[in-house]
């Protein structure tokens, strides 16, 4: 005798009963008992699976929060630090143009980093809620790449030599600009982080 294990409208398995006596025949009462037992077993199994899924989701959320907190801490610290240096220099009256521009560049770089991380967090939220959409537009990929590399040069504080090899003509592309500006920095972060100071990091775009 076989009875389904069903929970919340879905069959998750089958429970089988086998009589040890060769002439044993199951009747209506046996079937009713088996169905009642299968129903309780199915609910128990389904609850266990739901609990495990909930535990996995909580663990994933905790890992995500830990990573996000770590990544956000660096630009926030940089913004706070350079803002304090700028304020101190203004109070002391020793803020020349070159020094002021250097502090502002650091603040802008940290702000851009923070903006990028915030956009990534929003993208994760939209994906979780199935609301992610592509915003396609035409733009010059070579010019956008150059802008991104220049931002990294400011943030890197001249510890590496960052160069862009691209054709002299514009490279028009139809794509999601926000996604592009998230993908390219990730390709630059690892070489900058793990290469020795003074190293040459090249970014190459093939001709159209």
C-alpha positions as CSV (number, residue, x, y, z in Angstrom):
1,X,0.0,0.0,0.0
2,X,1.4,3.4,-1.0
3,X,0.2,6.8,0.3
4,X,1.5,10.2,-0.8
5,X,3.4,12.5,1.6
6,X,1.7,15.8,0.7
7,X,2.2,19.2,2.4
8,X,1.0,22.7,1.3
9,X,-0.4,21.3,-1.9
10,X,2.9,19.6,-3.0
11,X,3.9,15.9,-2.9
12,X,7.2,15.5,-1.3
13,X,7.4,11.7,-1.2
14,X,5.6,8.4,-0.8
15,X,5.1,6.2,2.2
16,X,4.9,2.5,1.5
17,X,3.4,-0.3,3.7
18,X,4.2,-4.0,3.1
19,X,2.4,-6.8,4.9
20,X,4.7,-9.6,6.3
21,X,1.9,-12.2,6.0
22,X,1.4,-13.4,2.5
23,X,-2.4,-13.5,2.7
24,X,-2.7,-10.1,4.5
25,X,-4.9,-7.6,2.7
26,X,-5.3,-4.0,3.5
27,X,-8.7,-2.6,4.0
28,X,-10.4,0.8,4.3
29,X,-9.4,1.2,8.0
30,X,-5.8,0.5,7.1
31,X,-5.8,3.0,4.3
32,X,-7.4,5.7,6.6
33,X,-4.7,5.1,9.3
34,X,-1.9,5.2,6.7
35,X,-3.2,8.4,5.2
36,X,-3.4,10.0,8.6
37,X,0.1,8.9,9.5
38,X,1.4,10.1,6.1
39,X,-0.2,13.5,6.6
40,X,1.5,14.0,9.9
41,X,4.9,12.8,8.6
42,X,4.6,15.1,5.6
43,X,3.9,18.1,7.8
44,X,6.9,17.2,10.0
45,X,9.2,16.8,7.0
46,X,8.0,20.1,5.5
47,X,8.4,22.0,8.7
48,X,12.0,20.6,9.0
49,X,12.8,21.7,5.5
50,X,11.3,25.2,6.1
51,X,13.3,25.5,9.3
52,X,16.5,24.6,7.5
53,X,15.8,27.1,4.7
54,X,15.1,29.8,7.3
55,X,18.4,28.9,9.1
56,X,20.3,29.1,5.8
57,X,18.7,32.4,4.9
58,X,19.6,33.9,8.3
59,X,23.2,32.6,8.0
60,X,23.5,34.1,4.5
61,X,22.1,37.4,5.7
62,X,24.6,37.5,8.6
63,X,27.5,36.8,6.2
64,X,26.3,39.5,3.8
65,X,25.9,42.0,6.6
66,X,29.4,41.2,7.9
67,X,30.9,41.7,4.4
68,X,28.9,44.9,3.8
69,X,29.9,46.4,7.1
70,X,33.6,45.7,6.4
71,X,33.5,47.1,2.9
72,X,31.6,50.2,4.0
73,X,33.9,50.9,7.0
74,X,36.9,51.9,4.8
75,X,35.3,54.7,2.7
76,X,33.5,56.0,5.8
77,X,36.7,56.1,7.8
78,X,38.5,57.9,4.9
79,X,35.8,60.5,4.6
80,X,35.9,61.2,8.4
81,X,39.7,61.3,8.5
82,X,40.2,63.6,5.6
83,X,37.4,65.9,6.7
84,X,39.1,66.2,10.1
85,X,42.4,67.0,8.4
86,X,40.8,69.6,6.2
87,X,39.1,71.2,9.2
88,X,42.3,71.2,11.2
89,X,44.3,72.8,8.3
90,X,41.6,75.5,7.9
91,X,41.8,76.3,11.7
92,X,45.6,76.5,11.6
93,X,45.6,78.7,8.6
94,X,48.1,76.6,6.7
95,X,45.8,75.3,4.0
96,X,47.3,76.1,0.6
97,X,45.6,75.4,-2.7
98,X,47.5,72.2,-3.5
99,X,46.9,70.7,-0.1
100,X,43.2,71.6,-0.2
101,X,42.8,70.0,-3.6
102,X,44.5,66.8,-2.4
103,X,42.2,66.5,0.6
104,X,39.1,67.2,-1.6
105,X,40.3,64.6,-4.1
106,X,40.5,62.0,-1.3
107,X,37.1,63.0,0.0
108,X,35.6,62.6,-3.5
109,X,37.3,59.2,-4.0
110,X,36.0,57.9,-0.7
111,X,32.5,59.3,-1.5
112,X,32.5,57.6,-4.9
113,X,33.6,54.3,-3.3
114,X,30.7,54.7,-0.8
115,X,28.3,55.4,-3.5
116,X,29.3,52.3,-5.5
117,X,28.9,50.1,-2.4
118,X,25.5,51.6,-1.7
119,X,24.4,50.9,-5.3
120,X,25.6,47.3,-5.0
121,X,23.5,46.9,-1.8
122,X,20.5,48.3,-3.6
123,X,21.1,45.9,-6.5
124,X,21.1,43.0,-4.1
125,X,17.9,44.2,-2.6
126,X,16.3,44.6,-6.0
127,X,17.4,41.1,-7.1
128,X,16.0,39.6,-3.9
129,X,12.7,41.3,-4.6
130,X,12.8,40.5,-8.3
131,X,12.8,44.2,-9.2
132,X,16.2,44.4,-11.0
133,X,15.9,46.0,-14.4
134,X,18.4,46.9,-17.1
135,X,18.8,50.6,-17.9
136,X,20.3,50.6,-21.4
137,X,21.9,53.7,-22.8
138,X,24.6,54.6,-25.3
139,X,27.9,55.9,-23.9
140,X,31.6,56.0,-24.7
141,X,33.2,53.0,-23.0
142,X,36.7,54.3,-23.5
143,X,36.0,57.6,-21.9
144,X,34.1,56.0,-19.0
145,X,37.0,53.6,-18.4
146,X,39.4,56.5,-18.3
147,X,37.2,58.2,-15.7
148,X,37.1,55.1,-13.5
149,X,40.9,54.6,-13.7
150,X,41.4,58.3,-12.8
151,X,39.2,57.9,-9.7
152,X,41.3,54.8,-8.7
153,X,44.5,56.8,-9.2
154,X,43.3,59.4,-6.7
155,X,42.2,56.7,-4.2
156,X,45.4,54.7,-4.7
157,X,47.5,57.8,-3.8
158,X,50.1,57.1,-6.6
159,X,51.1,53.8,-5.1
160,X,50.8,52.1,-8.5
161,X,51.0,53.2,-12.1
162,X,47.6,52.8,-13.7
163,X,47.4,53.1,-17.5
164,X,44.6,52.7,-20.0
165,X,45.3,51.4,-23.5
166,X,42.3,52.3,-25.7
167,X,41.8,53.3,-29.4
168,X,41.9,57.0,-30.0
169,X,38.4,56.9,-31.4
170,X,35.3,56.7,-29.1
171,X,34.0,53.2,-28.4
172,X,30.2,53.6,-28.3
173,X,28.3,50.8,-26.5
174,X,24.7,50.1,-25.6
175,X,24.7,48.8,-22.0
176,X,23.6,49.5,-18.4
177,X,26.0,52.2,-17.3
178,X,25.5,51.4,-13.6
179,X,26.4,47.8,-14.1
180,X,29.5,48.7,-16.1
181,X,30.7,51.1,-13.4
182,X,30.4,48.2,-10.9
183,X,32.1,45.6,-13.0
184,X,35.2,47.6,-14.1
185,X,36.2,48.6,-10.6
186,X,36.1,45.0,-9.4
187,X,38.6,44.2,-12.1
188,X,40.9,46.9,-10.8
189,X,40.6,46.3,-7.1
190,X,42.4,43.0,-6.9
191,X,45.5,44.0,-8.9
192,X,45.8,47.2,-6.8
193,X,45.3,45.3,-3.6
194,X,47.6,42.4,-4.2
195,X,50.4,43.9,-6.3
196,X,53.5,45.5,-4.9
197,X,53.7,49.3,-4.7
198,X,55.1,50.9,-7.8
199,X,53.7,48.2,-10.0
200,X,52.3,48.9,-13.5
201,X,48.6,48.0,-13.8
202,X,47.3,48.2,-17.4
203,X,43.7,48.2,-18.6
204,X,43.3,47.3,-22.3
205,X,40.4,47.9,-24.6
206,X,40.6,46.2,-28.1
207,X,39.9,48.3,-31.2
208,X,36.3,48.2,-32.5
